[in-house]
Amino acid sequence: MNQILGRKKKHTKLRGVKMIGALVLLFAGLFGILAIVPAVSPATGAQIADMIRSAAGPQPVVVLESVSFRVQDTFNQFLSAHNGGQKQISLSQNNGIQPTAKRLRQTTVIADLAAKSTSVKPVADSAAKTIPVQPVTDAVTALPQIGWQAYGPTVNGVPVMAQALLSLDPKRPYAGIALVRIDLTKLKLHMQPGFLEPSHAKDIVNAIPHLGLIPAADQSNLIAGFNGGFKAVNGNYGMMVNGITVLPPVPGIATIAIYRDGHVQIGAWGHVQVGADIIPSADIVAFRQNCPLLIQAGQLNPQVFLDNRAIWGNTIDNQEITWRTGLGITQDGRYLIYAVGNGTTVQTLAQALQNAGAYNAMQLDINRHYAHFVTYKPSGKPNPPLRAVQLLDQMESDPTLYLVAHSRDYFYLTSK
Protein backbone atom coordinates (compact mmCIF):
# COMPACT_ATOMS: atom_id res chain seq x y z
CA MET A 1 0.00 0.00 0.00
CA ASN A 2 2.80 2.37 0.94
CA GLN A 3 4.54 1.52 -2.31
CA ILE A 4 1.42 2.42 -4.32
CA LEU A 5 1.03 5.75 -2.47
CA GLY A 6 4.72 6.46 -3.02
CA ARG A 7 4.43 5.82 -6.72
CA LYS A 8 1.39 8.12 -6.92
CA LYS A 9 3.24 10.91 -5.13
CA LYS A 10 6.22 10.40 -7.40
CA HIS A 11 4.03 10.57 -10.51
CA THR A 12 2.24 13.69 -9.19
CA LYS A 13 5.55 15.39 -8.43
CA LEU A 14 6.92 14.41 -11.85
CA ARG A 15 3.79 15.75 -13.52
CA GLY A 16 4.21 19.06 -11.65
CA VAL A 17 7.85 19.31 -12.71
CA LYS A 18 6.87 18.66 -16.32
CA MET A 19 4.19 21.36 -16.19
CA ILE A 20 6.65 23.87 -14.74
CA GLY A 21 9.18 22.89 -17.39
CA ALA A 22 6.57 23.29 -20.12
CA LEU A 23 5.64 26.75 -18.82
CA VAL A 24 9.30 27.76 -18.69
CA LEU A 25 9.80 26.54 -22.26
CA LEU A 26 6.62 28.33 -23.36
CA PHE A 27 7.75 31.58 -21.77
CA ALA A 28 11.23 31.19 -23.23
CA GLY A 29 9.72 30.52 -26.66
CA LEU A 30 7.41 33.52 -26.46
CA PHE A 31 10.25 35.70 -25.24
CA GLY A 32 12.46 34.49 -28.07
CA ILE A 33 9.73 35.28 -30.57
CA LEU A 34 9.08 38.77 -29.22
CA ALA A 35 12.77 39.54 -28.68
CA ILE A 36 14.14 38.34 -32.01
CA VAL A 37 11.31 38.37 -34.55
CA PRO A 38 10.44 42.11 -34.23
CA ALA A 39 14.06 43.04 -34.90
CA VAL A 40 14.09 40.93 -38.07
CA SER A 41 10.50 41.49 -39.21
CA PRO A 42 8.54 44.19 -37.31
CA ALA A 43 5.31 43.26 -39.11
CA THR A 44 5.55 39.60 -38.11
CA GLY A 45 6.44 40.56 -34.54
CA ALA A 46 3.39 42.82 -34.32
CA GLN A 47 1.12 40.06 -35.66
CA ILE A 48 2.45 37.56 -33.12
CA ALA A 49 2.01 40.08 -30.29
CA ASP A 50 -1.60 40.67 -31.40
CA MET A 51 -2.27 36.91 -31.45
CA ILE A 52 -0.90 36.49 -27.92
CA ARG A 53 -2.82 39.57 -26.77
CA SER A 54 -6.07 38.16 -28.17
CA ALA A 55 -5.53 34.80 -26.48
CA ALA A 56 -4.07 35.85 -23.11
CA GLY A 57 -4.87 39.55 -22.77
CA PRO A 58 -2.58 42.60 -22.92
CA GLN A 59 -0.61 42.11 -19.68
CA PRO A 60 1.46 39.03 -20.71
CA VAL A 61 2.44 40.83 -23.92
CA VAL A 62 3.46 43.92 -21.93
CA VAL A 63 5.75 41.83 -19.70
CA LEU A 64 7.32 40.01 -22.64
CA GLU A 65 7.76 43.19 -24.67
CA SER A 66 9.37 44.98 -21.74
CA VAL A 67 12.00 42.27 -21.34
CA SER A 68 12.44 42.12 -25.11
CA PHE A 69 13.04 45.86 -25.43
CA ARG A 70 15.66 45.76 -22.68
CA VAL A 71 17.50 42.95 -24.43
CA GLN A 72 17.34 44.78 -27.78
CA ASP A 73 18.56 48.02 -26.20
CA THR A 74 21.48 46.24 -24.50
CA PHE A 75 22.42 44.59 -27.79
CA ASN A 76 22.17 47.89 -29.68
CA GLN A 77 24.38 49.63 -27.12
CA PHE A 78 26.90 46.78 -27.44
CA LEU A 79 26.93 47.16 -31.23
CA SER A 80 27.29 50.92 -30.94
CA ALA A 81 30.27 50.54 -28.61
CA HIS A 82 32.03 48.32 -31.16
CA ASN A 83 31.17 50.09 -34.43
CA GLY A 84 32.23 53.62 -33.61
CA GLY A 85 28.83 54.80 -32.44
CA GLN A 86 27.09 54.42 -35.78
CA LYS A 87 23.44 55.45 -35.75
CA GLN A 88 20.74 52.95 -36.59
CA ILE A 89 18.44 55.68 -37.89
CA SER A 90 18.82 57.70 -41.09
CA LEU A 91 16.71 60.03 -43.20
CA SER A 92 15.81 58.47 -46.52
CA GLN A 93 17.67 59.83 -49.54
CA ASN A 94 14.50 59.53 -51.64
CA ASN A 95 12.36 61.95 -49.67
CA GLY A 96 13.83 65.35 -50.57
CA ILE A 97 12.14 68.27 -52.33
CA GLN A 98 9.32 67.13 -54.61
CA PRO A 99 6.78 69.01 -56.72
CA THR A 100 3.23 69.01 -55.42
CA ALA A 101 0.62 66.56 -56.65
CA LYS A 102 -1.01 69.40 -58.60
CA ARG A 103 2.31 70.24 -60.28
CA LEU A 104 3.73 66.80 -60.94
CA ARG A 105 5.42 67.88 -64.21
CA GLN A 106 7.22 70.87 -62.74
CA THR A 107 10.70 70.83 -61.25
CA THR A 108 11.41 73.34 -58.51
CA VAL A 109 14.89 74.49 -57.61
CA ILE A 110 15.34 76.23 -54.27
CA ALA A 111 18.53 78.32 -54.33
CA ASP A 112 19.88 80.55 -51.56
CA LEU A 113 16.59 80.11 -49.70
CA ALA A 114 17.94 80.99 -46.28
CA ALA A 115 19.65 84.16 -47.51
CA LYS A 116 16.54 85.35 -49.33
CA SER A 117 14.13 84.58 -46.51
CA THR A 118 16.14 86.45 -43.88
CA SER A 119 16.70 89.62 -45.88
CA VAL A 120 14.93 92.74 -44.60
CA LYS A 121 13.35 94.95 -47.25
CA PRO A 122 12.26 98.54 -46.58
CA VAL A 123 8.72 99.61 -47.41
CA ALA A 124 7.76 103.25 -47.95
CA ASP A 125 4.78 104.62 -45.99
CA SER A 126 2.67 107.68 -46.82
CA ALA A 127 5.36 109.94 -45.33
CA ALA A 128 8.00 108.31 -47.54
CA LYS A 129 9.68 106.78 -44.48
CA THR A 130 11.23 103.34 -44.64
CA ILE A 131 9.83 100.77 -42.24
CA PRO A 132 11.67 97.45 -41.90
CA VAL A 133 9.57 94.41 -42.68
CA GLN A 134 9.88 91.32 -40.50
CA PRO A 135 11.98 88.55 -42.12
CA VAL A 136 9.99 86.14 -44.25
CA THR A 137 10.07 82.70 -42.68
CA ASP A 138 8.95 79.28 -43.79
CA ALA A 139 9.20 75.72 -42.49
CA VAL A 140 12.94 75.68 -43.25
CA THR A 141 14.04 79.06 -41.97
CA ALA A 142 11.78 79.67 -38.97
CA LEU A 143 13.27 79.45 -35.48
CA PRO A 144 14.33 77.46 -33.57
CA GLN A 145 17.05 76.35 -35.95
CA ILE A 146 18.10 72.75 -35.29
CA GLY A 147 19.38 71.88 -38.75
CA TRP A 148 16.11 72.02 -40.67
CA GLN A 149 16.31 71.02 -44.33
CA ALA A 150 13.59 71.33 -46.96
CA TYR A 151 11.58 68.12 -47.22
CA GLY A 152 8.79 66.71 -49.35
CA PRO A 153 6.48 68.32 -51.92
CA THR A 154 6.46 72.10 -52.35
CA VAL A 155 3.47 74.42 -52.69
CA ASN A 156 3.89 77.19 -55.27
CA GLY A 157 7.60 76.44 -55.28
CA VAL A 158 8.02 76.97 -51.53
CA PRO A 159 8.91 74.19 -49.07
CA VAL A 160 6.02 73.52 -46.70
CA MET A 161 7.82 70.92 -44.60
CA ALA A 162 11.31 70.60 -43.16
CA GLN A 163 13.19 67.68 -41.59
CA ALA A 164 15.93 67.36 -38.98
CA LEU A 165 17.62 64.58 -37.00
CA LEU A 166 18.63 64.96 -33.33
CA SER A 167 20.62 62.81 -30.91
CA LEU A 168 19.74 63.51 -27.28
CA ASP A 169 20.77 60.40 -25.36
CA PRO A 170 24.56 60.12 -24.84
CA LYS A 171 24.10 56.58 -23.50
CA ARG A 172 22.63 55.49 -26.82
CA PRO A 173 24.68 56.75 -29.79
CA TYR A 174 22.73 54.34 -32.01
CA ALA A 175 19.49 56.25 -31.36
CA GLY A 176 18.14 59.44 -32.85
CA ILE A 177 14.89 61.34 -33.22
CA ALA A 178 13.76 62.55 -36.63
CA LEU A 179 11.52 65.62 -36.77
CA VAL A 180 9.25 67.01 -39.49
CA ARG A 181 7.99 70.59 -39.26
CA ILE A 182 4.70 71.13 -41.12
CA ASP A 183 3.41 74.57 -42.18
CA LEU A 184 -0.32 74.61 -41.43
CA THR A 185 -0.79 77.90 -43.30
CA LYS A 186 -0.11 75.97 -46.50
CA LEU A 187 -1.32 72.48 -45.58
CA LYS A 188 -4.57 71.06 -44.27
CA LEU A 189 -4.62 68.30 -41.64
CA HIS A 190 -7.08 65.39 -41.85
CA MET A 191 -7.78 62.36 -39.63
CA GLN A 192 -8.91 58.92 -40.73
CA PRO A 193 -9.87 55.96 -38.53
CA GLY A 194 -8.66 52.54 -39.61
CA PHE A 195 -11.08 49.81 -40.61
CA LEU A 196 -10.21 48.01 -37.33
CA GLU A 197 -8.75 50.60 -34.94
CA PRO A 198 -9.73 52.41 -32.88
CA SER A 199 -12.32 49.68 -32.38
CA HIS A 200 -15.77 51.07 -32.98
CA ALA A 201 -19.49 50.29 -33.19
CA LYS A 202 -20.80 48.73 -36.40
CA ASP A 203 -22.81 51.82 -37.32
CA ILE A 204 -19.54 53.78 -37.67
CA VAL A 205 -18.82 51.76 -40.81
CA ASN A 206 -21.95 53.18 -42.42
CA ALA A 207 -21.38 56.70 -41.09
CA ILE A 208 -17.77 56.93 -42.33
CA PRO A 209 -17.50 55.28 -45.76
CA HIS A 210 -14.22 53.78 -46.96
CA LEU A 211 -12.72 53.45 -43.47
CA GLY A 212 -8.94 53.48 -43.49
CA LEU A 213 -8.65 54.92 -47.03
CA ILE A 214 -7.70 58.46 -48.06
CA PRO A 215 -10.70 59.71 -50.08
CA ALA A 216 -10.10 59.94 -53.84
CA ALA A 217 -11.00 63.64 -53.75
CA ASP A 218 -8.01 64.30 -51.47
CA GLN A 219 -5.49 62.19 -53.37
CA SER A 220 -5.12 64.80 -56.15
CA ASN A 221 -3.40 67.23 -53.75
CA LEU A 222 -2.03 64.73 -51.23
CA ILE A 223 1.26 65.72 -49.57
CA ALA A 224 1.99 63.32 -46.68
CA GLY A 225 0.57 60.86 -44.17
CA PHE A 226 1.61 59.64 -40.72
CA ASN A 227 0.56 57.21 -38.00
CA GLY A 228 -2.09 57.76 -35.36
CA GLY A 229 -2.32 56.53 -31.77
CA PHE A 230 -2.85 53.42 -29.64
CA LYS A 231 -5.36 50.65 -30.15
CA ALA A 232 -8.57 51.06 -28.17
CA VAL A 233 -7.54 48.31 -25.72
CA ASN A 234 -4.71 50.58 -24.55
CA GLY A 235 -6.72 53.36 -22.96
CA ASN A 236 -9.92 53.67 -25.04
CA TYR A 237 -8.78 57.15 -26.02
CA GLY A 238 -11.33 59.22 -27.90
CA MET A 239 -11.58 59.97 -31.61
CA MET A 240 -13.95 61.97 -33.81
CA VAL A 241 -13.87 62.33 -37.60
CA ASN A 242 -16.12 64.62 -39.67
CA GLY A 243 -18.21 65.28 -36.57
CA ILE A 244 -18.82 61.55 -36.00
CA THR A 245 -17.62 60.15 -32.67
CA VAL A 246 -15.68 56.92 -33.09
CA LEU A 247 -14.80 56.72 -29.38
CA PRO A 248 -15.91 59.28 -26.73
CA PRO A 249 -13.27 61.64 -25.32
CA VAL A 250 -11.52 60.98 -22.00
CA PRO A 251 -11.11 64.05 -19.72
CA GLY A 252 -7.57 65.23 -19.06
CA ILE A 253 -6.02 63.27 -21.93
CA ALA A 254 -3.77 64.78 -24.60
CA THR A 255 -5.86 65.68 -27.63
CA ILE A 256 -5.26 67.04 -31.10
CA ALA A 257 -8.35 68.79 -32.44
CA ILE A 258 -9.29 70.18 -35.85
CA TYR A 259 -11.81 73.02 -35.86
CA ARG A 260 -14.42 73.99 -38.41
CA ASP A 261 -12.30 76.91 -39.68
CA GLY A 262 -9.39 74.50 -40.25
CA HIS A 263 -7.10 75.54 -37.40
CA VAL A 264 -5.46 72.87 -35.25
CA GLN A 265 -4.89 72.72 -31.51
CA ILE A 266 -3.14 70.28 -29.14
CA GLY A 267 -3.88 70.23 -25.42
CA ALA A 268 -5.63 68.48 -22.54
CA TRP A 269 -9.33 67.74 -23.02
CA GLY A 270 -11.74 68.98 -20.37
CA HIS A 271 -13.37 72.03 -18.87
CA VAL A 272 -12.28 75.58 -18.20
CA GLN A 273 -12.58 75.02 -14.45
CA VAL A 274 -9.76 72.45 -14.47
CA GLY A 275 -7.50 74.45 -16.75
CA ALA A 276 -7.97 72.28 -19.84
CA ASP A 277 -6.66 73.50 -23.18
CA ILE A 278 -9.38 72.00 -25.39
CA ILE A 279 -12.99 72.56 -24.38
CA PRO A 280 -15.81 70.52 -25.97
CA SER A 281 -17.32 72.63 -28.73
CA ALA A 282 -19.55 72.32 -31.78
CA ASP A 283 -16.68 73.93 -33.72
CA ILE A 284 -14.54 70.80 -33.28
CA VAL A 285 -14.99 68.55 -36.31
CA ALA A 286 -12.27 65.98 -35.54
CA PHE A 287 -10.07 64.96 -32.62
CA ARG A 288 -7.74 62.16 -31.55
CA GLN A 289 -6.54 61.45 -28.01
CA ASN A 290 -3.53 59.49 -26.75
CA CYS A 291 -1.91 59.35 -23.28
CA PRO A 292 -1.12 62.43 -21.12
CA LEU A 293 0.44 65.52 -22.65
CA LEU A 294 4.21 65.46 -23.19
CA ILE A 295 4.50 69.24 -23.20
CA GLN A 296 2.01 71.79 -21.88
CA ALA A 297 2.51 75.54 -22.27
CA GLY A 298 6.12 75.00 -23.29
CA GLN A 299 7.04 72.93 -20.23
CA LEU A 300 7.63 69.18 -19.98
CA ASN A 301 4.75 67.47 -18.19
CA PRO A 302 6.09 66.09 -14.85
CA GLN A 303 4.33 62.81 -15.69
CA VAL A 304 6.95 62.05 -18.35
CA PHE A 305 9.37 61.38 -15.49
CA LEU A 306 7.03 59.02 -13.62
CA ASP A 307 7.63 55.29 -14.02
CA ASN A 308 3.91 54.56 -14.30
CA ARG A 309 2.60 52.17 -16.93
CA ALA A 310 -1.07 52.81 -16.12
CA ILE A 311 -1.08 56.49 -17.10
CA TRP A 312 0.65 55.73 -20.41
CA GLY A 313 -1.99 53.50 -21.93
CA ASN A 314 -1.50 50.27 -19.94
CA THR A 315 1.26 49.27 -22.30
CA ILE A 316 5.04 49.38 -21.74
CA ASP A 317 5.96 52.13 -19.28
CA ASN A 318 7.30 55.50 -20.32
CA GLN A 319 10.90 54.63 -19.45
CA GLU A 320 11.13 51.64 -21.81
CA ILE A 321 13.43 52.04 -24.82
CA THR A 322 11.61 51.52 -28.11
CA TRP A 323 10.45 53.28 -31.27
CA ARG A 324 8.10 56.12 -30.31
CA THR A 325 6.26 58.79 -32.27
CA GLY A 326 4.79 62.10 -31.15
CA LEU A 327 3.18 65.30 -32.35
CA GLY A 328 3.57 68.90 -31.21
CA ILE A 329 2.39 72.34 -32.22
CA THR A 330 4.00 75.77 -31.93
CA GLN A 331 2.48 78.45 -29.70
CA ASP A 332 1.14 80.43 -32.67
CA GLY A 333 -0.44 77.30 -34.16
CA ARG A 334 1.43 77.67 -37.44
CA TYR A 335 3.70 74.64 -37.32
CA LEU A 336 2.80 71.06 -36.52
CA ILE A 337 5.84 68.95 -35.55
CA TYR A 338 6.03 65.18 -35.99
CA ALA A 339 8.71 63.22 -34.13
CA VAL A 340 9.91 59.62 -34.42
CA GLY A 341 12.78 57.99 -32.53
CA ASN A 342 14.25 54.50 -32.82
CA GLY A 343 15.45 54.18 -29.21
CA THR A 344 13.59 56.62 -26.98
CA THR A 345 11.81 57.06 -23.69
CA VAL A 346 8.80 59.33 -23.36
CA GLN A 347 11.12 61.89 -21.80
CA THR A 348 13.57 62.03 -24.73
CA LEU A 349 10.68 62.17 -27.20
CA ALA A 350 9.25 65.15 -25.29
CA GLN A 351 12.66 66.83 -25.13
CA ALA A 352 13.11 66.54 -28.90
CA LEU A 353 9.71 68.11 -29.55
CA GLN A 354 10.48 70.91 -27.11
CA ASN A 355 13.82 71.56 -28.85
CA ALA A 356 11.94 71.75 -32.15
CA GLY A 357 9.65 74.50 -30.81
CA ALA A 358 6.58 72.59 -29.64
CA TYR A 359 4.47 74.52 -27.12
CA ASN A 360 2.06 71.61 -26.55
CA ALA A 361 2.76 68.02 -27.55
CA MET A 362 1.48 64.45 -27.25
CA GLN A 363 2.69 60.91 -27.84
CA LEU A 364 1.28 58.92 -30.76
CA ASP A 365 1.89 55.21 -31.44
CA ILE A 366 4.97 53.21 -30.42
CA ASN A 367 7.02 50.29 -31.81
CA ARG A 368 8.70 50.21 -35.20
CA HIS A 369 5.91 48.48 -37.10
CA TYR A 370 3.47 51.29 -36.26
CA ALA A 371 5.83 54.24 -36.90
CA HIS A 372 5.04 55.74 -40.31
CA PHE A 373 5.63 59.06 -42.00
CA VAL A 374 5.47 59.16 -45.79
CA THR A 375 5.35 61.71 -48.58
CA TYR A 376 3.76 60.99 -51.94
CA LYS A 377 5.31 60.96 -55.41
CA PRO A 378 3.80 60.09 -58.80
CA SER A 379 4.04 56.34 -59.34
CA GLY A 380 4.07 56.46 -63.13
CA LYS A 381 1.14 54.05 -63.09
CA PRO A 382 -2.59 54.68 -63.47
CA ASN A 383 -3.48 52.65 -60.37
CA PRO A 384 -2.46 53.92 -57.95
CA PRO A 385 -1.10 57.14 -59.47
CA LEU A 386 0.86 57.94 -56.30
CA ARG A 387 3.62 56.17 -54.40
CA ALA A 388 4.39 56.54 -50.69
CA VAL A 389 8.03 57.19 -49.72
CA GLN A 390 9.05 56.69 -46.08
CA LEU A 391 10.81 59.38 -44.04
CA LEU A 392 13.43 56.98 -42.63
CA ASP A 393 15.37 54.17 -44.27
CA GLN A 394 14.48 51.99 -41.27
CA MET A 395 10.72 52.46 -41.60
CA GLU A 396 8.87 49.64 -43.30
CA SER A 397 8.43 50.39 -46.99
CA ASP A 398 4.85 50.30 -48.25
CA PRO A 399 4.31 52.18 -51.55
CA THR A 400 0.52 51.99 -51.13
CA LEU A 401 0.40 53.15 -47.49
CA TYR A 402 -2.96 54.84 -46.80
CA LEU A 403 -3.78 54.68 -50.54
CA VAL A 404 -5.48 51.37 -49.77
CA ALA A 405 -7.60 50.72 -46.69
CA HIS A 406 -5.44 50.70 -43.54
CA SER A 407 -6.35 48.87 -40.32
CA ARG A 408 -5.11 51.59 -37.92
CA ASP A 409 -6.01 55.28 -37.69
CA TYR A 410 -3.71 57.91 -39.18
CA PHE A 411 -3.36 61.55 -40.22
CA TYR A 412 -2.79 62.95 -43.69
CA LEU A 413 -1.97 66.33 -45.20
CA THR A 414 -3.23 68.01 -48.35
CA SER A 415 -2.25 71.34 -49.91
CA LYS A 416 -4.75 74.15 -49.35
Secondary structure, 3 states (H helix, E strand, C coil): CHHHHHHHHHHHHHHHHHHHHHHHHHHHHHHHHHHHHHHHCHHHHHHHHHHHHHHHCHHHHHHHHHHHHHHHHHHHHHHHHHCCCCCCCCECCCCCCECCHHHCCCCCCCCCHHHHHCCCCEEECCCCCEEECCCCCCCCCCCCCCCCEECCEEECCEECEEEEEECCCCCCCCCCEEEEEEECCCEEEEEECCCCCCCCCCHHHHHCCCCCCCCHHHHCCEEEEEECCCCCCCCCCCEEECCEEEECCCCCCEEEEEECCCCEEEEEECCHHHCCCECCCCCEEEEEECCCEEEECCEECHHHHCCCCHHHCCCCCCCCCEEEEEEEECCCCCEEEEEEEEEECHHHHHHHHHHCCCCEEEEEEECHHHCCEEEEEECCCCCCCEEEEECECCCCCCCCCCCCCCCCCEEEEEEC
